[in-house]
């Protein structure tokens, strides 16, 4: 059986996948930020002003708005702290000696972000801080098509690094500044999305950011956007050979980031800053702590990042910005606009792996930008899918099935009894295990298995069309489904429904193989509730191979032969309601060596033992 699987993985993927390289809403809100921030690197406290110009492109009049104040999550007794103390399998990074690290934060260690004043078009407005959300009653409603200017002064304190953002990480990075500013909540065709910061996942409004950051001149800064004053700053950003003159004890870094929905920066006095200019691609920046044990890995990472950028631009769509920064910081790996924070004290393969995954998010989370609180599998899962393909190529892994880890994870979740539908809100999963597998593994399988249904070439065409049609539009699940339908000509509502909105499983089996005169009758059975079309491999006693294809009636279509070197027989459709299905082989039973359901192993059948018939020797 393993020999047969190996043979067909190699033939199938080698010939198809790797060579391939409905708008949910007709309007999007827009917001432009102008911020000026002063950071005290000794107290880790900062003050700032924010001018926010908000354009209401919706058909609705808006009488209030919401802001996210993410740093308030890092306080004892916050929703994040209480959730951490009550979930069955808390994030180990956020625990110490079995207790919540947030719960033990002192006043000078915790995080906070507070609005000090807020006005709309010059008029003071009423606002209320509710945990990590600021509720603002506007002085005057914003009409459809209207604009308003909101001006705020704010203050914050950077928490000890616990999750994603913070100061003084385990690797010694001074400042990882993500989720650090008052961020306007998204309003879309579903309404407002003022999700409290409890565990994970974000959603935002696209706009242009103009950010000035003033801090100690010895600190090197990197992250989102384009530096506007490199000749005043230096730190490796200036034109080579140019002298940089700095005055005073601080520097003001001025960044602009166009058409993004987030802005991250990190700073450390020991950062090495390398610049890698891609031919025909964006400029890559690498900022990492000077550590002789890992510096070589960071140097070797740079051409691999360029390879990954090229791979994603070819297989998804062109990267739309002119810069990308890979910055050491955070607590693992997390994507941001035009940048990522990753931990840096890793073996080379691990360093490349985390970079590839976070870079891939630039397409799925920062250009497409699904609401990952509600549809986290569309971001994490699709990112995991394309990252697996990328790693297989640029690291020459030569895996027969690059997604094998995702399938193992999914089967473990099914067997655990903890699975919840993928339509579950990201914060509502009863375990982190169930969330992680559902978002990453099952989300990845959504695409790899879609390729099994419609064909690998059609899958890659779907991904590229999906990106082109829905970039900067916050697509929803129906959008990827409709794109696949348009590309393939199949009806796929059943697939989206069963895979993402239920915990139905796939389980087909070969029920019996019997002599029928000089022919052979094969009876298949559907044991699981989720329907699928079937590819069936038949191996004769003389070693000849051919395939049989059983279309699923409710797709109202057929895929092309995925094994063009083998003869394929297309059988009658299998209507889902029928638990069994029979077909006849034009050969006597003695001439049948083996029969196998889905030799590609891309159909997530939860019981592979009943998928193979082997003639007795």
Secondary structure, DSSP 8 states (H G I E B T S, - for coil): -HHHHHHHHHHHHHHTGGG----S-S---EEEEEEEEEEETTTTEEEEEEEEEEE--SSS-EEEEEEE-GGGGSSTTSHHHHHHHHSTT--GGGEETTEETTTT--TTTS-EEEEEEEEETTEE-EEEEETTEEEEEEEEEE-TT-EEEEEEEEEEE--BSSSSSEES-TT--SEEESS-S-EE--EETTEE-----SSS------EEEEEEEEEETT-EEEESSEES-HHHH-TT-S-TT------SSEEEEEEEEEEES---EEEETTEEEEEEE-TTS-EEEEEEE--TTTHHHHHHHHHHHHHHHHHHHHHT----SSEEEEEE-SSSEEEETTEEEE---S-HHHHHHHHHHHHHHHHIIIII---TTT-HIIIIIHHHHHHHHHHHHHTT---S-TTHHHHHHHHHHHHHT----TTS-TT--S-HHHHHIIIIIIHHHHHHHHHHHH-HHHHHHHHHHHHHHHTTS---HHHHHHHHHHHH----HHHHHHHHHS---B-EEEEEEEEETTEEEEEEEE-SSS---EEEEEEETTS-EEEEEE-BGGG-S----S-TTSEEEE---B-TT-SEEEEEESS-GGGEEEEEE-TT--S-BS-GGGGEEE---
